[in-house]
């Protein structure tokens, strides 16, 4: 079966520890190990995460570690750890209840803490969890350091969980065991039940332990371990529901653990052994005396505490918000579709308009010529419409005259005053202003006959009658002469009825 590499790293107060393994089924094969002292300049608080990360990247490259995803171990001294029993079995309520319950137990600002938990068991309506909290500042700095080193954080877990995983994978069936981890820059103690931690404590190495001469250093370190073990055991025994441990394991340099194991066994009164091998870890020629917890973290494949991806409270507004976002997205898509269709239609309309404008430009001279010809034709037709049916006017006047034996018409003169064809641009109408005048001379038998003729002319709707002078005797054929000037109300009178006349 193909193998895949996994890497774990821990940045202590004074040391860098890194482990690279290959995994074949459930067995780890150690590929690379690195334990390096941090330079004094990087131990000081003035060193930036970027500077520490660049140095770590260089050391890993020199040790032939690949760049990739990494499990970051966090020491117990930086983490608040507590076993809590919460009055709920609802997984959605656990994140927030765990945070609230753990706030009272933390030595740092709970509001600026990254909290994660691991469910240990359930009883009735209660859930027991192992809760852990790390300062948000520390988690942020580790992210920056790993980024500067060219690494990607896969998970960020508690180093003590690596020790617990070693016992769980070592076939331990004891109710509980004490793990003494002396591999790091401090000493960590964990009471482990199964794969979970019931109690945990961290202690620093004595300040003068590094000044002890080399031949006496293992003995001094072993004595410090035994002393802190006694203090830890006393602290644990006063914890509510504390239980006895069946065994104890000591992790660390064999030169130190060989001296510490018998004394710890005497303190606890249980079998105590040092861990120098593991059935699920193939070390080859490499030693893991200072890297066992990192190997345990890589061995762990189940759920665990992860400060890089802590469990979050369920967002109960997520579903309505998701539906709202989906509706908004659909609306945006619809608007974009409408805009696209409208844009295409607008482009098509603009192309059609351009074609029509070109057609208009092409046809404009023809339209202008047509309009000129239409105006000319209308002008000619209007001019030709001004025609006087003179004979009909003669007959109309003759029809209105008295009988021939009582009245004689001597003269009939018609005059047309035509002022040309006119066009009103405002009203867009044509007109042919003209006036038809008729002068009638004649003789009547008597004045009464002449008055009768004039009255007939006045009463007609065809003419306006204007006398040119007083009617007076003196006709050549009849005794009473007259002259009437008529102005026609219309150029074309209705056809007269010859049968009608003035009696």
Buried (B, 14 or more C-beta within 10 A) or exposed (E): EEBEBBBBBBBBEBBBBBBBBBBEEEBBBBBBBBBBEBEEEBBEEEBEBEBBBBBBBEBBEEBEBBEEBBBBBBBBBBBBBBBBEBEEBEEEBBBEBBBEBBBEEBEBEBEEBBBBBBBBEEEEEEBBBBBBBBBBEBBEBBBBBBBBBBBEBBBBBBBBBBBBBBBBBBEBEBEBBBBBBBBBBBBBBBBBBBBBBBBBBBBEBBEEEEEBEEEEBBBBBBBBBBBBBBEBBEEBEEEEEBBEBBBBBBBBBBEBBBBBBEBBBEBBEBBBEBBBEBEBBBBEEEBBBBBBBBBBBBBBEEEBBBBBEBBEEBEEEEEEEEEEEEEEEEEEEEEEEEEEEEEEEEEEEEEEEEEEEEEEEEEEEEEEEEEEEEEEEEBEEBEEEBEBEEEBBBBBBBBBBBEEEBBBBBEBEBEBEBEEBEEEEEEEEBEBEBEBBBBBBBBBBBBEBBBBBBEBBEEBEBBEBEEEEEBEEEBEEBEBBBBBBBEBEEBEBEEBEEEEBBE
